[in-house]
């Protein structure tokens, strides 16, 4: 693999899991001073970079099969902080990427000094177990939906060098706009649960060999099914309901259709679970309607 971007870093992944579906890892680096520091990284399939709780970067830019784009990110000038690099290795058939062995390659440099490099040292290497592995496919065109159990902690694991068989090339694409855009609160309502799902998605709940979604986990092995729960919910918007209470649904308006990440700040006074479902239009009952796009438009968080 051509390497003109990294001084020392090697492509690595959780040992023997680079060809396993939907494995997520985390690299962390705790710094006392990040002035003039730069992060250089690439990987497959996607990653996010945080400084503490602040999202700094999303990547890599999509490239053709056999290539990987390299990002060079100036880090914020802070006295101390922890850098988190969270990588989702999907390794499944889809339309928005190519199947490449999961890997991450990263190094942090400051004033010519190498502070951390994958395969060499400096990073703490973790399996990001709060992100559940066996979940529903997002859609035939995309990879997997996302379920998080934040009662689980990332665990240290062995990272080994891998050969993804790619040529490294520059990103050559503008960085994402990560400005936070607030949503508008509309209403809250209590709900009841139906026994059956009225609108199952095509094939996504029937097993790994179904016609529409190759490369998925068997339905009976899924660790969580929040979208199925959502399809069983029947809200009653005629009933008065206090915002932010358990056992309710809340409706929010994002203003327009655009890609991005959902950010939620929550004070959980007891063990809690939040399911965020999104859609491009509303259903007759007033909720987001993900049925027309035929996708598992749900993100789940379990909170301690």
C-alpha positions as a LaTeX table, in Angstrom:
\begin{tabular}{lrrr}
\hline
Residue & $x$ (\AA) & $y$ (\AA) & $z$ (\AA) \\
\hline
Unk1 & 0.00 & 0.00 & 0.00 \\
Unk2 & 1.50 & 3.29 & $-1.13$ \\
Unk3 & 2.23 & 5.47 & 1.88 \\
Unk4 & 3.31 & 9.05 & 1.26 \\
Unk5 & 0.95 & 10.57 & 3.82 \\
Unk6 & 2.04 & 8.90 & 7.07 \\
Unk7 & 5.42 & 9.01 & 8.76 \\
Unk8 & 4.88 & 5.89 & 10.84 \\
Unk9 & 1.22 & 4.81 & 11.15 \\
Unk10 & 0.11 & 1.42 & 9.92 \\
Unk11 & $-3.39$ & 0.27 & 8.86 \\
Unk12 & $-4.81$ & $-1.67$ & 11.81 \\
Unk13 & $-8.06$ & $-3.18$ & 13.08 \\
Unk14 & $-9.39$ & $-5.28$ & 15.93 \\
Unk15 & $-7.58$ & $-8.60$ & 15.65 \\
Unk16 & $-9.08$ & $-10.99$ & 13.04 \\
Unk17 & $-12.28$ & $-8.92$ & 12.66 \\
Unk18 & $-11.50$ & $-6.84$ & 9.57 \\
Unk19 & $-13.86$ & $-8.94$ & 7.41 \\
Unk20 & $-16.69$ & $-9.03$ & 9.94 \\
Unk21 & $-19.89$ & $-7.02$ & 9.50 \\
Unk22 & $-20.61$ & $-3.92$ & 11.54 \\
Unk23 & $-17.68$ & $-3.89$ & 13.98 \\
Unk24 & $-16.95$ & $-0.53$ & 15.63 \\
Unk25 & $-13.67$ & 0.50 & 17.22 \\
Unk26 & $-12.37$ & 3.55 & 19.06 \\
Unk27 & $-8.93$ & 5.13 & 19.25 \\
Unk28 & $-8.28$ & 7.59 & 22.06 \\
Unk29 & $-5.43$ & 9.98 & 22.72 \\
Unk30 & $-5.23$ & 12.13 & 25.84 \\
Unk31 & $-3.26$ & 15.33 & 25.31 \\
Unk32 & $-2.00$ & 18.01 & 27.67 \\
Unk33 & $-1.40$ & 20.43 & 24.81 \\
Unk34 & $-2.73$ & 20.29 & 21.23 \\
Unk35 & $-1.38$ & 23.62 & 19.98 \\
Unk36 & $-0.16$ & 23.23 & 16.37 \\
Unk37 & $-1.17$ & 19.54 & 16.38 \\
Unk38 & $-2.45$ & 17.81 & 13.24 \\
Unk39 & $-4.35$ & 14.56 & 12.83 \\
Unk40 & $-3.79$ & 12.59 & 9.62 \\
Unk41 & $-6.13$ & 9.64 & 9.09 \\
Unk42 & $-7.95$ & 7.35 & 6.71 \\
Unk43 & $-9.94$ & 4.16 & 7.05 \\
Unk44 & $-12.98$ & 2.09 & 6.13 \\
Unk45 & $-15.87$ & 2.36 & 6.28 \\
Unk46 & $-16.62$ & 5.67 & 8.08 \\
Unk47 & $-15.29$ & 7.52 & 11.12 \\
Unk48 & $-16.05$ & 10.42 & 13.41 \\
Unk49 & $-13.44$ & 12.45 & 15.31 \\
Unk50 & $-14.31$ & 14.08 & 18.64 \\
Unk51 & $-12.50$ & 16.35 & 21.05 \\
Unk52 & $-14.28$ & 15.43 & 24.25 \\
Unk53 & $-17.98$ & 15.71 & 23.36 \\
Unk54 & $-17.44$ & 18.05 & 20.38 \\
Unk55 & $-17.64$ & 16.50 & 16.92 \\
Unk56 & $-14.66$ & 17.73 & 14.91 \\
Unk57 & $-14.77$ & 15.69 & 11.71 \\
Unk58 & $-16.54$ & 13.02 & 9.68 \\
Unk59 & $-14.87$ & 10.98 & 6.94 \\
Unk60 & $-13.34$ & 9.66 & 4.85 \\
Unk61 & $-14.50$ & 11.07 & 1.53 \\
Unk62 & $-15.90$ & 8.34 & $-0.71$ \\
Unk63 & $-13.43$ & 6.98 & $-3.28$ \\
Unk64 & $-13.45$ & 4.31 & $-5.96$ \\
Unk65 & $-12.70$ & 0.68 & $-5.22$ \\
Unk66 & $-9.02$ & 0.16 & $-4.49$ \\
Unk67 & $-8.49$ & 3.69 & $-3.11$ \\
Unk68 & $-8.82$ & 5.44 & 0.25 \\
Unk69 & $-8.92$ & 9.20 & 0.82 \\
Unk70 & $-6.64$ & 10.66 & 3.48 \\
Unk71 & $-7.83$ & 13.48 & 5.75 \\
Unk72 & $-5.47$ & 16.02 & 7.33 \\
Unk73 & $-7.23$ & 17.82 & 10.20 \\
Unk74 & $-5.72$ & 20.67 & 12.26 \\
Unk75 & $-6.69$ & 20.00 & 15.88 \\
Unk76 & $-8.10$ & 22.73 & 18.14 \\
Unk77 & $-5.65$ & 24.76 & 20.19 \\
Unk78 & $-6.51$ & 23.54 & 23.70 \\
Unk79 & $-4.41$ & 23.06 & 26.81 \\
Unk80 & $-5.68$ & 19.54 & 27.36 \\
Unk81 & $-8.31$ & 17.14 & 26.08 \\
Unk82 & $-9.00$ & 13.69 & 24.73 \\
Unk83 & $-9.26$ & 12.89 & 21.02 \\
Unk84 & $-11.71$ & 10.09 & 20.15 \\
Unk85 & $-11.67$ & 8.44 & 16.72 \\
Unk86 & $-14.71$ & 6.18 & 16.34 \\
Unk87 & $-14.72$ & 3.95 & 13.28 \\
Unk88 & $-17.55$ & 1.83 & 11.90 \\
Unk89 & $-16.29$ & $-1.11$ & 9.85 \\
Unk90 & $-19.34$ & $-2.27$ & 7.92 \\
Unk91 & $-17.90$ & $-4.77$ & 5.37 \\
Unk92 & $-21.19$ & $-5.43$ & 3.59 \\
Unk93 & $-22.73$ & $-4.94$ & 0.17 \\
Unk94 & $-24.24$ & $-1.48$ & $-0.35$ \\
Unk95 & $-24.54$ & 1.35 & $-2.86$ \\
Unk96 & $-22.81$ & 4.14 & $-0.98$ \\
Unk97 & $-19.42$ & 2.45 & $-0.67$ \\
Unk98 & $-17.30$ & $-0.49$ & $-1.67$ \\
Unk99 & $-16.41$ & $-3.61$ & 0.31 \\
Unk100 & $-12.96$ & $-3.01$ & 1.76 \\
Unk101 & $-11.47$ & $-4.77$ & 4.74 \\
Unk102 & $-12.12$ & $-2.61$ & 7.78 \\
Unk103 & $-9.09$ & $-0.58$ & 8.86 \\
Unk104 & $-8.02$ & 2.69 & 10.44 \\
Unk105 & $-4.70$ & 4.46 & 9.93 \\
Unk106 & $-4.00$ & 7.56 & 11.96 \\
Unk107 & $-1.24$ & 9.64 & 13.49 \\
Unk108 & $-1.02$ & 12.84 & 15.48 \\
Unk109 & 1.91 & 15.19 & 14.90 \\
Unk110 & 2.86 & 18.36 & 16.77 \\
Unk111 & 5.67 & 20.71 & 15.71 \\
Unk112 & 7.37 & 17.89 & 13.80 \\
Unk113 & 7.09 & 15.42 & 16.70 \\
Unk114 & 5.00 & 12.28 & 16.28 \\
Unk115 & 2.72 & 11.90 & 19.31 \\
Unk116 & 0.71 & 8.83 & 18.33 \\
Unk117 & 0.52 & 6.43 & 15.39 \\
Unk118 & $-1.59$ & 3.34 & 14.80 \\
Unk119 & 0.46 & 0.17 & 14.97 \\
Unk120 & 3.26 & 2.01 & 16.75 \\
Unk121 & 1.89 & 3.46 & 19.97 \\
Unk122 & 0.30 & 6.47 & 21.60 \\
Unk123 & $-3.32$ & 5.55 & 20.94 \\
Unk124 & $-5.44$ & 3.48 & 23.30 \\
Unk125 & $-7.19$ & 0.87 & 21.14 \\
Unk126 & $-10.73$ & $-0.15$ & 22.09 \\
Unk127 & $-13.63$ & $-2.16$ & 20.82 \\
Unk128 & $-16.52$ & 0.32 & 20.84 \\
Unk129 & $-19.05$ & $-2.00$ & 22.46 \\
Unk130 & $-21.63$ & 0.74 & 23.26 \\
Unk131 & $-22.54$ & 0.58 & 19.54 \\
Unk132 & $-24.40$ & $-2.71$ & 19.05 \\
Unk133 & $-23.17$ & $-4.95$ & 16.26 \\
Unk134 & $-26.17$ & $-7.13$ & 15.44 \\
Unk135 & $-28.80$ & $-4.65$ & 14.34 \\
Unk136 & $-31.10$ & $-4.28$ & 11.33 \\
Unk137 & $-29.74$ & $-3.20$ & 7.98 \\
Unk138 & $-30.52$ & 0.45 & 7.37 \\
Unk139 & $-31.57$ & $-0.27$ & 3.80 \\
Unk140 & $-30.58$ & $-2.15$ & 0.68 \\
Unk141 & $-28.58$ & 0.90 & $-0.43$ \\
Unk142 & $-26.89$ & 1.65 & 2.91 \\
Unk143 & $-25.26$ & $-0.34$ & 5.71 \\
Unk144 & $-26.65$ & $-0.75$ & 9.23 \\
Unk145 & $-28.99$ & 1.16 & 11.51 \\
Unk146 & $-27.54$ & 2.38 & 14.81 \\
Unk147 & $-28.31$ & 1.25 & 18.36 \\
Unk148 & $-26.23$ & 2.45 & 21.31 \\
Unk149 & $-26.14$ & 1.01 & 24.82 \\
Unk150 & $-24.25$ & 3.62 & 26.83 \\
Unk151 & $-24.47$ & 1.42 & 29.91 \\
Unk152 & $-21.68$ & $-0.57$ & 28.21 \\
Unk153 & $-18.11$ & 0.71 & 28.26 \\
Unk154 & $-15.58$ & 0.40 & 25.43 \\
Unk155 & $-13.12$ & $-2.40$ & 26.14 \\
Unk156 & $-9.43$ & $-2.62$ & 25.36 \\
Unk157 & $-8.66$ & $-5.05$ & 22.57 \\
Unk158 & $-5.73$ & $-6.18$ & 20.45 \\
Unk159 & $-5.26$ & $-4.25$ & 17.22 \\
Unk160 & $-3.15$ & $-5.86$ & 14.51 \\
Unk161 & $-1.87$ & $-4.67$ & 11.15 \\
Unk162 & $-4.13$ & $-5.44$ & 8.18 \\
Unk163 & $-3.75$ & $-5.08$ & 4.42 \\
Unk164 & $-6.88$ & $-3.44$ & 2.97 \\
Unk165 & $-5.30$ & $-3.46$ & $-0.48$ \\
Unk166 & $-5.90$ & 0.23 & $-1.22$ \\
Unk167 & $-3.87$ & 3.10 & $-2.62$ \\
Unk168 & $-3.89$ & 6.25 & $-0.51$ \\
Unk169 & $-4.90$ & 9.48 & $-2.24$ \\
Unk170 & $-5.75$ & 13.01 & $-1.02$ \\
Unk171 & $-9.26$ & 13.80 & 0.18 \\
Unk172 & $-9.76$ & 16.62 & $-2.35$ \\
Unk173 & $-13.30$ & 17.24 & $-1.05$ \\
Unk174 & $-14.43$ & 20.05 & 1.25 \\
Unk175 & $-14.89$ & 19.15 & 4.90 \\
Unk176 & $-18.41$ & 18.66 & 6.21 \\
Unk177 & $-20.37$ & 21.55 & 7.73 \\
Unk178 & $-20.77$ & 20.51 & 11.37 \\
Unk179 & $-22.65$ & 23.55 & 12.63 \\
Unk180 & $-25.49$ & 22.54 & 14.96 \\
Unk181 & $-28.94$ & 23.43 & 13.64 \\
Unk182 & $-31.68$ & 23.39 & 16.31 \\
Unk183 & $-34.93$ & 21.53 & 15.76 \\
Unk184 & $-38.38$ & 23.00 & 16.52 \\
Unk185 & $-40.51$ & 21.23 & 19.12 \\
Unk186 & $-44.08$ & 20.56 & 17.96 \\
Unk187 & $-45.97$ & 18.26 & 20.34 \\
Unk188 & $-45.89$ & 15.37 & 22.81 \\
Unk189 & $-48.33$ & 12.49 & 23.11 \\
Unk190 & $-48.83$ & 9.26 & 25.07 \\
Unk191 & $-48.97$ & 6.08 & 23.03 \\
Unk192 & $-50.24$ & 2.52 & 23.07 \\
Unk193 & $-48.64$ & $-0.52$ & 21.42 \\
Unk194 & $-50.18$ & $-2.72$ & 18.76 \\
Unk195 & $-49.38$ & $-6.42$ & 18.79 \\
Unk196 & $-48.44$ & $-6.61$ & 15.12 \\
Unk197 & $-46.41$ & $-4.42$ & 12.78 \\
Unk198 & $-48.68$ & $-2.91$ & 10.14 \\
Unk199 & $-45.94$ & $-1.83$ & 7.74 \\
Unk200 & $-42.96$ & $-4.20$ & 7.72 \\
Unk201 & $-40.19$ & $-3.14$ & 5.38 \\
Unk202 & $-39.41$ & $-5.22$ & 2.34 \\
Unk203 & $-37.38$ & $-8.21$ & 3.38 \\
Unk204 & $-35.25$ & $-6.50$ & 6.02 \\
Unk205 & $-36.70$ & $-8.57$ & 8.84 \\
Unk206 & $-36.62$ & $-11.99$ & 7.21 \\
Unk207 & $-33.01$ & $-13.14$ & 7.43 \\
Unk208 & $-29.59$ & $-12.88$ & 5.78 \\
Unk209 & $-30.48$ & $-14.59$ & 2.51 \\
Unk210 & $-33.53$ & $-12.50$ & 1.59 \\
Unk211 & $-33.67$ & $-11.05$ & $-1.91$ \\
Unk212 & $-33.55$ & $-7.37$ & $-0.94$ \\
Unk213 & $-30.87$ & $-7.20$ & 1.73 \\
Unk214 & $-27.90$ & $-9.53$ & 1.35 \\
Unk215 & $-25.29$ & $-9.27$ & 4.08 \\
Unk216 & $-27.39$ & $-8.78$ & 7.18 \\
Unk217 & $-27.81$ & $-10.53$ & 10.51 \\
Unk218 & $-30.59$ & $-13.08$ & 11.05 \\
Unk219 & $-33.63$ & $-11.39$ & 12.55 \\
Unk220 & $-33.67$ & $-13.71$ & 15.56 \\
Unk221 & $-30.06$ & $-12.74$ & 16.42 \\
Unk222 & $-30.64$ & $-8.98$ & 16.52 \\
Unk223 & $-29.65$ & $-7.34$ & 19.80 \\
Unk224 & $-32.34$ & $-4.68$ & 19.53 \\
Unk225 & $-35.28$ & $-3.84$ & 17.24 \\
Unk226 & $-36.26$ & $-0.22$ & 18.00 \\
Unk227 & $-37.74$ & 0.40 & 14.56 \\
Unk228 & $-40.12$ & $-2.53$ & 14.98 \\
Unk229 & $-41.28$ & $-0.98$ & 18.25 \\
Unk230 & $-41.85$ & 2.34 & 16.52 \\
Unk231 & $-44.05$ & 0.71 & 13.88 \\
Unk232 & $-46.21$ & $-0.75$ & 16.68 \\
Unk233 & $-46.69$ & 2.59 & 18.47 \\
Unk234 & $-50.03$ & 4.41 & 18.22 \\
Unk235 & $-49.77$ & 8.00 & 19.54 \\
Unk236 & $-52.75$ & 9.92 & 20.87 \\
Unk237 & $-52.15$ & 13.60 & 20.15 \\
Unk238 & $-55.57$ & 14.51 & 21.54 \\
Unk239 & $-54.39$ & 13.74 & 25.08 \\
Unk240 & $-52.53$ & 16.35 & 27.10 \\
Unk241 & $-48.98$ & 15.27 & 27.82 \\
Unk242 & $-46.00$ & 16.82 & 29.59 \\
Unk243 & $-42.90$ & 17.19 & 27.45 \\
Unk244 & $-39.88$ & 15.09 & 28.38 \\
Unk245 & $-41.64$ & 12.35 & 30.34 \\
Unk246 & $-41.34$ & 8.58 & 30.02 \\
Unk247 & $-43.82$ & 6.68 & 27.90 \\
Unk248 & $-44.40$ & 9.48 & 25.41 \\
Unk249 & $-43.52$ & 10.40 & 21.86 \\
Unk250 & $-42.25$ & 13.86 & 20.93 \\
Unk251 & $-42.50$ & 15.40 & 17.49 \\
Unk252 & $-39.77$ & 17.76 & 16.26 \\
Unk253 & $-39.29$ & 19.61 & 12.99 \\
Unk254 & $-35.78$ & 19.89 & 11.53 \\
Unk255 & $-36.85$ & 22.56 & 9.06 \\
Unk256 & $-35.58$ & 20.97 & 5.86 \\
Unk257 & $-34.23$ & 17.74 & 4.43 \\
Unk258 & $-30.46$ & 17.41 & 4.77 \\
Unk259 & $-27.90$ & 14.83 & 5.85 \\
Unk260 & $-26.31$ & 15.03 & 9.26 \\
Unk261 & $-26.03$ & 13.62 & 12.77 \\
Unk262 & $-28.57$ & 13.81 & 15.58 \\
Unk263 & $-27.31$ & 15.51 & 18.74 \\
Unk264 & $-29.36$ & 15.15 & 21.92 \\
Unk265 & $-28.55$ & 16.43 & 25.42 \\
Unk266 & $-30.35$ & 14.45 & 28.10 \\
Unk267 & $-30.35$ & 14.32 & 31.89 \\
Unk268 & $-31.37$ & 10.71 & 32.60 \\
Unk269 & $-32.59$ & 10.41 & 36.19 \\
Unk270 & $-33.02$ & 6.65 & 35.85 \\
Unk271 & $-32.12$ & 3.96 & 33.32 \\
Unk272 & $-33.72$ & 5.20 & 30.11 \\
Unk273 & $-34.09$ & 4.52 & 26.43 \\
Unk274 & $-34.61$ & 6.97 & 23.58 \\
Unk275 & $-35.61$ & 6.07 & 20.03 \\
Unk276 & $-35.23$ & 8.81 & 17.41 \\
Unk277 & $-37.10$ & 8.10 & 14.16 \\
Unk278 & $-36.87$ & 10.45 & 11.18 \\
Unk279 & $-38.56$ & 10.81 & 7.83 \\
Unk280 & $-38.93$ & 13.17 & 4.88 \\
Unk281 & $-42.68$ & 13.49 & 5.34 \\
Unk282 & $-45.32$ & 12.95 & 8.02 \\
Unk283 & $-47.64$ & 9.97 & 8.28 \\
Unk284 & $-51.42$ & 10.49 & 8.72 \\
Unk285 & $-50.99$ & 10.13 & 12.51 \\
Unk286 & $-48.60$ & 13.10 & 12.56 \\
Unk287 & $-45.38$ & 11.18 & 13.09 \\
Unk288 & $-42.41$ & 10.96 & 10.70 \\
Unk289 & $-43.19$ & 8.47 & 7.95 \\
Unk290 & $-40.13$ & 6.40 & 6.96 \\
Unk291 & $-42.17$ & 3.85 & 4.99 \\
Unk292 & $-41.92$ & 5.53 & 1.54 \\
Unk293 & $-38.10$ & 5.55 & 1.62 \\
Unk294 & $-38.08$ & 1.88 & 2.67 \\
Unk295 & $-35.36$ & 2.34 & 5.27 \\
Unk296 & $-34.82$ & 1.69 & 8.98 \\
Unk297 & $-34.81$ & 5.37 & 9.95 \\
Unk298 & $-34.21$ & 4.82 & 13.66 \\
Unk299 & $-31.39$ & 5.57 & 16.10 \\
Unk300 & $-31.58$ & 4.13 & 19.62 \\
Unk301 & $-29.78$ & 5.12 & 22.82 \\
Unk302 & $-29.94$ & 3.20 & 26.10 \\
Unk303 & $-28.81$ & 5.49 & 28.94 \\
Unk304 & $-27.69$ & 4.77 & 32.52 \\
\hline
\end{tabular}
